[in-house]
Every structure is written in C-alpha cells, then in structure tokens.
Amino acid sequence: MNIRLQLFELEDQRWFPHVVRQGMLDYLRFMITKLETYEAALPLLEELLVKTKQHHIIDLCAGAGGGIAGIREGLSKRMAATITVTLTDLYPNLDAYEYLQNESKGAIDFIPEPVNALNVPENLHGVRSIFSSFHHFPPQIAQSILQDAVNKRAAIGIFEGAKKSWTEMLLLWLTFPFAIIFVTPFIRPFKFSRLFFTYVIPLIPLGILWDGTVSLLRIYPPGKLQKMANKVSGTSYTWKAGRAGKGPGKHVIYLIGYPETSD
C-alpha cells in the first residue's frame, strides 16, 4: 500500500468529545504495550541516543504514552544505562502521564502544558520521538516538524506501528471489535467513562475502527518520508527511512535523523 490519503480522523476534530478521545488513546496505549509493537524500533532509538551521546528522550505528540514504558525499559536494558523520557503533547493526557510516571518511579515524566511539535521549546533537550502520530500531519506541517529538529540540532525518530498493507486493514476490521470488548476492563487507570462509551454507547470502538482505517491510509510510506527528509534545509544530517520488524503487530515504518559530527 504505497498510497497516502489525507483523510480526517475523529480524534483530530475539535468537536469530538474529549472523554471519548482519551478512551481511544488509552486503548491504543494498552494494546501497543501488550503487543510490544515498537520492539523493532529499539535498535533505531539506540542508534540515535548513541550518536548524540544522550540518555533522554523527548516524546512529542505523546497521546496517552502508548508503549513508551516498554520502550524505555527495553532501551535501558540494551544500553545498560537508565534511559529517561519526557512526555509532551499539544493536548496533554495528564491522567495517563501521571500513571506512567508513578509506574516508572519517575523515569518517565511529562510537561503538563501544551507543547507544539512545530516549535519545541529550546530548554527541552534530548532525542525527539514521535510514535503513531506523524501521519496526522499533512506534508507541509510534517516537514516543518523535521525542520524544527534540524534548526535546533536535535536527533529525531518517527515511528508508525504498521506495515501499511491491505492485510492489516482486513485484520483491523476482523479482530479489533472483539479485542476492544475483551480488554477494556483491564485498561489502567480505570475509568467508568471508558466502560460507558465502550459497552453502553460504543463510541470508543467505532472511533477506533474509523481512525484505525484512516490511519493506515494516512501513514507515510518510507519513500515519502525519505523524500520529505531530503527537502529539509540547514545543518548536515544523516537520514534513514524504512521498515523494520516481523510478525503480526510487530511491523514499524520509521524515519530517523541526527546531525552529522566531525569526529
């Protein structure tokens, strides 16, 4: 599936109920964590951290922090060092962030105020990451996110948990309705609103099916990511785009970039 369509996702709409949006993001965080969707991204993130001699990640567009706890733990084991993460978003999910902070004993923290990926504050230092969110942005804005990283000489990793295939689309429609119904009671932190909008008025399942379908169509294929990176101006950067991972739920499309050094 090499096409990309700039359709609309419900969670992007200002009128979409906040409580339903957060329920959808909580479900995605749960599934990404349980499936270890971004396991294949660990070597790529390690490369960014090693190349820039850092141990801290600034997670942009963090949503509900999907999978970041497992990613942080996996990186810490691989690098035999404590990797820390700061979660940021234009619309911070504070309940989810506080939960992740407590579970990680402070290794994951967050910025409670809105952070715009188009203009990341100068005082936020670390390798930038964007998981499952880059497809939300049309090409011009997406390229501006890369340009902001280059302007501030920050390494950046873009990761989408998908292979982008018609088979994935079919599996989404065949399996996700049952998965949502089964796992919702186990998602933490517990919220009655999540149960209500799953089992009584099923806006969360319907929203996930719609947005999941649209997401697959909106994800940038590796070739388009590489072309976008090649258009970024300024400091010399190393850019790599491609696919990684094997097995159901383990595929990752990625773009990584870091400033070239003279050593």
N, C-alpha and C positions, 0 to 999 in steps of 0.2 A: 504494500500500500504506500506508494510514493506521492500520493496526492496530499494536499493540505487545504482544508476549507475553513474560512474564518466565520464559523457559526457562533451562536451565543450559548453560554452556559447559564443556568439558573442562578448559581451562586455568585455570579458576577453582577447580577442585577440589583440596583439599589432598593427596589420594591420587594425583593424576595425576603421572606421572614427570617430574621437573624437566628431565631431558635432552630429553625429547620436547617439553615446553612451550617450551624455549628454541629448539629446532629449528623449531617452528612460527612463533615470533616472528621468528626470523632470516629465514625465507622471506617473511613479510609485509613486513619491513623492505626486503628486496631488491626485491620487486615494487612496493611503494609508491614506492620511489626511482626505479626504472626507468620506471614509468608516469607519474611526476610527478603522482601522484594529487591532491596538495594544492596544485597550482598556482593553483587558483581561490581558495584561502584567503589568498594573499599580500596582496591589497588589504585584506582584513579585518584581518589581523595588522598591516599597516602603519597602519591607522586606529587600532588600539589603542595602538601604540607612539607615534604622533604625538600622540594625545590626552593621553597620560600623560607625554610628553616623556622616553621611555626608549629604550634600545638593547639591553635584555637581556630574555631570555625564560626563565621557569622552566617547564620542560616536566614536567607531572605525569603519573603513570601511563604513563611513557615506554615501557614494554615493552622492545623491542630498539632503540628510537630510530628507528622506521620513518619514512623520508622527511625527517627533521629536517635532515640535511646539505644537501639541495637547497633546503629551505625557508629555511634560514639564508642560503645563498648568494644565493637569489633576492631575499630582503628586503634584503640588503646592497647589491645592485645597484640595486634600486628606490629605496632611500633614500640612496644614495651615502655610506654610513657602515658601519662594521663592527658587525654585529649578533652578539651572543654568546648562547649557550644553556647552561643548566644542566639536565642530565637528572636526574630523580628518579623513584623508584618504591617501592612498598611491598616489592617483591621485585626489587632491582636486578640487571640483566643486565650484570655487570661486564665480561665479555669483549667484548660488543658496545659498551659505553660507552668502554672503553679504545681499541678500534679506531676509533670515531668521533672521539675526542679526538686520536688520532695523525693521522688523515686530515685533520682540520681545523686542525692545528697549534695546538691549544689553544683555538680559538674555541668549541668545544663542550667543556664539562667536565661533571662529574657529582658527585652526592653518593653515596658508597658505602654509607651507612647507609640503612635504610628511611625513607621519607618518606610520611606519610599525607595524602592529598588532603583529608581531612576536617579536618585541623588542621595546616596548613602552617606551619613554623617562622617566627617573626617576622623572623629575620635573612635570609630568602630574599626578596630584593626584585626585582621585575620583572613583566612581563606574564605571567600564567599561561596555559598552553595545555594542552589535553588532546586528543590525536589518537587516533581509533579505539578509545577506551576508555570513554567516558562511558556507553555502552549497557550496560556490565557492572553498573551500579549501579541498584537499584530506586529508584522515585521519591523516597522519603523521604531516602535517602542521597544521591542525586544533587542534591536541593535543598540538602542540608546542605553540599555542596561549593561551591555557588554562595553560600550564606550565609557560609561561611568567607572567601571572597574579599571579600564586601561588608564583613564585620566588620573586615577588615584593609585596606580600601580599595585592593584590587588589581584591576586590569583582568584579565578572563579571556576566553579564546576556546575554545569547544567545537567540535570539527570531527570529522565522521564521513565517511569516504571512500566515499560511496554515494549513489545517488538514492533507494534503498529502493523497488524495484519488482519485480514478478514476473519481468520480463525479466532483471534482474540475477540473480535466483535461478536461472533456467534456464541462463544463461551460466556461472554458477559451477559447475554440475554438468557442463556440456558441455566446458568448457575447462580448468578448474583441474587435473584429474588429469594431463593432458598437460603443462601448464606446470610443475607440480611436478617431474615426472620429468625434464624437459628442463633446467631452470635450476639444480637443486640443486648440481651440481658447481662452479658459478660463484659460489656464495654465499661471502662472506668475513666474518669469519675462517673458514678451512677447518677442518672438524671431521669426523673419521671417524665419530663417533656419528651425525651428520646423514645420512651416506650409509647407514649400517646401518639406521636407522629410517625410511629412505625406500625403499630397494631390497630389503632382506632381510626385515625385519619392518616393513611400511608403516604404522607408527603415525602418523607425521607427516602423510602425505597424508590418511589417514582422519580424523585430528583436525582438519585444516584444513577439510575438507569439512563435517564436523559443525558446528564452531564458526562457519564462514563462513555456513552456513544459519541457525543460531540468531542470529548477529549481526544479519543483515538483519531478522529478526523482532523483535529487541530494540531496535533503533535507535529513538530518539525522533523522530517527525516534527516539523517546525518548529513547528507549532501547539502541541504538547505542551511543547516547550522554552520557548516564549514564555509559556505559562501558568505553568510552573514558575518562570520568572524573575519574573513578576509577583507571585508569592507571597513573594518574598524581602523581608525587612524591614530597615529601617535607612536608611543614607545613600542619598540620591537617586542613582540610577544610570540610564544610558541602556542599554537592552537592544534587540538586534536579532536576529531569527531568520529563517532562510530557506534557500533552496537556491541554489547557485552552480555554474558550470562547465557545459561542453558536451562531448559526445563520450564514447566508451567509456572507462571507468576514470577519468574526469575530474570526476565529479559529487561535490559536497560539500554535506552538511547542516551548518548552523552555528548557533551562538548566541554572540554577543559582548556583553560588558557592560563598562562603565567608569564611574567616578564622575564625576558632573557637577561642573563648576567654575564659579566666579563670573565668570571672565574671558571 
